[in-house]
Amino acid sequence: MAVAFKVTCGEQDGWAVLRVSGELDLVTSPALRQRVHDEVAEGRHSLVLDLSEVFFCDSSGVGVLIASRRLVRSCRGRLRLILPAQGAVEGSHVNRVLGALGVRRLFEVHPDVDSATADESGPLSA
């Protein structure tokens, strides 16, 4: 059974929130890359990528996350990731992949949208 990849966009407290679901892989990662580029081109430089419904992420998906971080930082913007709390079933794969590759520390990681969009909030520890 194939699960559709989907990216939906919303806004909360001045942040563009991209909710990603499905598999983030070689086939689907260009769509996320394009959505991030579109948001930045439209002047939204405070981005949250909600990855809580991504159940698989390969190296091309990680590459898009790193490229997104680079793009947003080049505009003096902010990028935050939402990954579920440890032990959660959905999305925990992304957290493990980022940790295994040693790149999780590059990102501000939050447990939910409210935390990620609150300016006084601190990221989860790596």
TAHU-V95163 format. One line per field, one symbol per residue. psi: psi as a letter, one per 40 degrees, with the letter a starting at -180 (. if undefined). A space follows every 10 residues. Layout:
psi->???
This chain:
psi->hhhhhihiha ihfehhhhhh iahgaddddd dddddddddd deehehihhh eeehehhadd dddddddddd ddddefahhi ihhiiieidh eddddddddd efedeeihhi diddddehde iiiii.
